[in-house]
Amino acid sequence: MKRLFPILSVITAALLAYALYEALVVAPTERTMGDVQRIFYYHVPSAWTAFLLFLVNLVASVTYLVRRNPKADALAVVCAEVGVVFCTIVLVTGPIWARPVWGIWWTWDVRLTTTLVLWLIYVSYLVLRRFSDSAQTPVLAAVLAIFGALDVPLVYFSIWFFRTQHPQPVIGGGGSLDPRMAHVLLINWLAFSCFAFLVCWSRYRLELMQREIEEAHAMESLAGTGVAAKASMPLGRSSR
């Protein structure tokens, strides 16, 4: 598996470069918004990738609650970390697009607000994992992750159920999208997904190694405490 990582890294880098070229050069210019619409090829794939990572986090969290599998807990942490990064990209690129198109950076639209809430939930999840040393922390974090995952469908379907400032969906929502634009959009999502997979893979291995080191240190501390306790015990009377 270690030999496969460099190969996948090169393929992913090439795919990201190709996706960038497609988004900035090949994709047609949108008639109404102009070139600012090209941020669409990063905004939307970032959102889809974040949703996918939060889904994996949900499955891993439920698995941990059922089986208490530490590897599932490690996977949940990793997917939450990378998912927050992509969700941050969504929250940054959205206002950059909105400013020239809407004339404002932000509005408390249902889609925007629920996305911000989703980001805050998973940031809270990471803060809990980082600063809490309780033995119940993985359980509490898993419950919080399940709660956060419930917000994902609300974010996705909000523009179907509510009248929002956010544009209506162009895929699967009755809208239309130029086939060339759809092609570039899917290429970018593939590139982002591959990149997210590589980051999660590397971070997952690091997380397991870190936990093994912490466990070894804990065992050494217990062993040292046991030796010290025996050394401090008073000697018993010798039998006659």
C-alpha positions in Angstrom: 0.0 0.0 0.0 2.9 2.4 0.7 4.2 1.9 -2.8 0.8 2.7 -4.2 0.5 6.1 -2.4 3.2 7.9 -4.6 1.6 6.6 -7.8 -1.9 7.8 -6.7 -0.4 11.2 -5.6 1.1 11.8 -9.1 -2.2 10.8 -10.7 -4.2 13.1 -8.4 -1.8 16.0 -9.1 -2.2 15.5 -12.8 -6.0 15.3 -12.4 -6.1 18.5 -10.4 -4.0 20.3 -13.0 -6.2 19.0 -15.8 -9.4 20.0 -13.8 -8.0 23.5 -13.3 -7.3 23.9 -17.0 -10.8 22.7 -17.9 -12.4 25.1 -15.4 -10.4 28.2 -16.4 -9.9 27.6 -20.1 -12.1 24.9 -21.7 -15.4 25.5 -19.9 -17.6 28.1 -21.7 -18.2 31.5 -20.2 -21.6 31.9 -18.6 -23.6 34.6 -20.5 -25.1 36.3 -17.5 -22.4 36.1 -14.8 -19.3 35.9 -16.9 -16.0 34.5 -15.6 -17.0 34.8 -12.0 -19.2 31.8 -12.6 -16.1 29.7 -12.9 -15.8 29.5 -9.1 -18.8 27.2 -9.4 -16.3 24.4 -10.4 -14.7 24.7 -7.0 -17.6 25.7 -4.8 -19.9 22.8 -5.8 -17.4 20.0 -5.8 -16.1 21.2 -2.5 -19.6 20.9 -1.0 -20.1 17.5 -2.5 -16.8 16.3 -1.2 -17.6 17.6 2.3 -21.0 15.9 2.3 -19.3 12.6 1.3 -16.7 12.9 4.1 -19.4 13.7 6.6 -21.3 10.6 5.4 -18.2 8.5 6.1 -17.8 10.1 9.4 -21.4 9.2 10.2 -21.0 5.6 9.3 -17.7 5.3 11.2 -19.3 7.0 14.3 -22.2 4.6 14.3 -19.8 1.7 13.9 -17.8 2.9 16.8 -20.9 3.2 19.0 -22.0 -0.3 18.1 -18.6 -2.1 18.2 -16.3 0.2 20.0 -13.8 -0.3 17.2 -10.9 2.2 17.7 -10.1 2.2 14.0 -13.6 3.3 13.2 -13.2 6.1 15.7 -9.9 7.1 14.0 -11.6 7.1 10.6 -14.4 9.3 12.0 -11.9 11.9 13.3 -9.9 12.0 10.0 -13.0 12.4 7.8 -14.3 15.2 10.1 -11.0 17.1 9.8 -10.8 16.9 6.0 -14.6 17.5 5.7 -14.3 20.7 7.7 -11.5 21.9 5.3 -13.7 21.4 2.3 -16.7 22.9 4.0 -14.6 26.0 4.8 -13.8 26.2 1.1 -17.5 26.3 0.4 -18.1 29.1 2.9 -15.2 31.1 1.4 -15.9 30.7 -2.3 -19.7 31.3 -1.8 -19.3 34.9 -0.7 -16.6 35.6 -3.3 -19.2 34.6 -6.0 -22.1 36.3 -4.2 -20.4 39.8 -4.0 -20.3 40.6 -7.7 -23.6 38.7 -8.5 -25.8 39.6 -5.5 -24.1 42.7 -4.5 -23.6 41.4 -0.9 -21.1 39.1 0.7 -23.6 37.2 2.9 -27.3 36.9 3.6 -29.0 34.7 6.2 -30.5 32.5 3.5 -31.7 29.0 4.5 -29.0 27.3 2.5 -26.2 29.6 3.7 -27.3 29.5 7.3 -27.6 25.7 7.5 -24.2 25.3 5.9 -22.7 27.6 8.5 -24.4 25.6 11.2 -23.0 22.4 9.7 -19.5 23.8 9.7 -19.9 25.0 13.4 -21.1 21.5 14.5 -18.1 19.7 13.0 -15.7 22.4 14.3 -17.2 21.8 17.7 -16.6 18.0 17.1 -12.9 18.7 16.4 -12.6 21.0 19.4 -14.1 18.3 21.6 -11.7 15.7 20.3 -8.7 18.0 20.7 -9.2 19.4 24.2 -11.2 16.7 26.1 -9.2 13.9 27.7 -12.2 12.0 29.2 -12.6 8.3 28.4 -16.1 9.2 27.2 -14.9 11.7 24.6 -15.1 9.3 21.6 -18.7 8.4 22.6 -19.8 12.0 23.0 -18.0 12.9 19.7 -19.8 10.1 17.9 -23.2 11.3 19.1 -22.3 14.9 18.1 -21.3 13.6 14.6 -24.6 11.8 14.2 -26.4 15.0 15.1 -24.3 17.0 12.7 -24.9 14.5 9.9 -28.7 15.2 10.2 -28.0 18.8 9.0 -26.5 17.5 5.7 -29.9 16.6 4.1 -31.3 19.9 5.3 -28.5 21.8 3.6 -28.8 19.9 0.4 -32.6 20.0 0.1 -33.2 23.5 1.5 -33.4 25.0 -2.0 -36.1 22.5 -2.9 -38.3 23.2 0.1 -37.7 26.9 0.8 -37.6 30.0 -1.3 -34.0 31.1 -0.9 -31.5 33.6 -2.3 -29.3 30.7 -3.3 -29.6 29.6 -7.0 -31.8 26.7 -7.7 -30.1 23.4 -8.5 -29.1 22.8 -12.1 -28.6 19.1 -11.7 -31.6 17.0 -10.6 -33.7 20.0 -9.7 -35.4 20.9 -13.0 -32.6 23.3 -14.0 -30.4 23.1 -17.0 -26.6 23.0 -17.4 -24.5 23.1 -20.5 -23.1 19.6 -21.1 -19.6 21.0 -21.3 -20.1 22.7 -17.9 -21.4 19.5 -16.4 -18.4 17.6 -17.8 -15.9 20.1 -16.2 -17.9 20.0 -12.9 -17.7 16.3 -12.7 -13.9 16.3 -13.5 -13.3 18.7 -10.7 -15.3 16.6 -8.3 -13.4 13.6 -9.3 -10.1 15.5 -8.7 -11.3 16.8 -5.4 -12.5 13.4 -4.3 -9.1 11.8 -5.1 -7.3 14.5 -3.3 -9.5 14.1 -0.2 -9.0 10.3 -0.3 -5.2 10.8 -0.3 -5.3 13.3 2.5 -7.6 11.0 4.6 -5.4 8.0 3.8 -2.2 9.7 5.0 -3.9 11.3 8.0 -5.5 8.0 9.0 -2.2 6.2 9.1 -0.7 9.1 11.1 -3.7 8.9 13.5 -3.2 5.2 14.1 0.5 5.6 14.7 -0.1 8.5 17.1 -2.6 6.3 19.1 -0.1 3.4 19.2 2.6 5.8 20.6 0.2 7.2 23.2 -0.9 3.7 24.2 2.8 2.6 24.5 3.5 5.6 26.7 0.5 4.9 28.8 1.7 1.2 29.3 5.2 2.4 30.2 3.8 4.8 32.7 1.7 2.1 34.3 4.7 -0.2 34.4 6.8 2.5 35.9 4.2 3.2 38.5 3.9 -0.5 39.4 7.7 -0.8 39.8 7.8 2.3 42.0 4.9 1.0 44.1 6.7 -2.3 44.7 10.0 -0.5 45.6 8.2 1.7 48.2 6.5 -1.3 49.9 8.1 -2.1 53.4 9.9 -5.4 53.6 8.0 -8.2 55.4 9.4 -10.0 58.4 11.5 -13.0 57.5 10.2 -16.4 58.7 12.1 -18.2 61.4 
